[in-house]
Amino acid sequence: MNEEMIKLRQMYSDTFSTETGKKLLHDLEMRCNYNASSFVAGDTNATSYEEGKRAVVLYIHNMMKEE
């Protein structure tokens, strides 16, 4: 992993490990279906949209993982 990526990952951890950051991340998890299905019956476009929102939160969590 290059130096720039290490710094970026640290910025995500620094941001979302504070009390405020934890509250914001929780809010994003609720709004973006982090722990729920993003499937919308009969509507592939809506499913794709919901999955896109969920992908953002998954990315944040991934960036906060220690490697």
C-alpha positions in Angstrom: 0.0 0.0 0.0 1.4 3.4 -0.9 2.0 6.3 1.4 -0.9 8.3 0.0 -3.4 5.5 0.6 -2.1 5.0 4.2 -2.6 8.7 4.9 -6.1 8.6 3.4 -7.1 5.5 5.4 -5.8 7.3 8.6 -8.0 10.3 7.8 -11.1 8.1 7.5 -10.2 6.6 10.9 -9.5 9.9 12.5 -12.7 11.4 11.2 -15.1 8.5 12.1 -13.5 7.4 15.4 -14.5 10.6 17.3 -17.8 10.8 19.1 -19.2 13.1 16.4 -17.8 10.9 13.7 -19.4 7.8 15.2 -22.8 9.6 15.3 -22.5 10.7 11.7 -21.4 7.2 10.6 -24.4 5.7 12.4 -26.7 8.2 10.7 -25.2 7.3 7.3 -25.7 3.6 8.1 -29.4 4.1 8.9 -30.0 6.3 5.8 -28.0 4.1 3.4 -29.3 0.6 4.3 -26.0 -0.6 5.7 -27.6 -3.4 7.7 -30.7 -4.0 5.5 -31.5 -5.3 2.1 -31.3 -2.7 -0.7 -33.5 -4.8 -3.0 -36.6 -3.0 -4.3 -39.1 -5.6 -5.8 -39.9 -5.0 -9.4 -37.6 -2.0 -9.8 -34.0 -2.6 -10.8 -33.2 1.1 -11.1 -34.3 1.7 -7.5 -32.4 -1.3 -6.3 -29.3 0.0 -8.1 -29.8 3.4 -6.5 -30.2 1.9 -3.0 -27.2 -0.3 -3.4 -25.1 2.7 -4.5 -26.0 4.5 -1.2 -25.0 1.3 0.7 -21.7 1.1 -1.2 -20.6 4.5 0.2 -21.0 3.3 3.8 -19.3 0.0 3.0 -16.4 2.0 1.5 -16.1 4.1 4.6 -16.0 0.9 6.8 -13.4 -0.6 4.5 -11.2 2.4 4.6 -11.3 2.3 8.4 -10.1 -1.3 8.6 -6.5 -1.8 9.6 -4.5 -3.6 7.0 
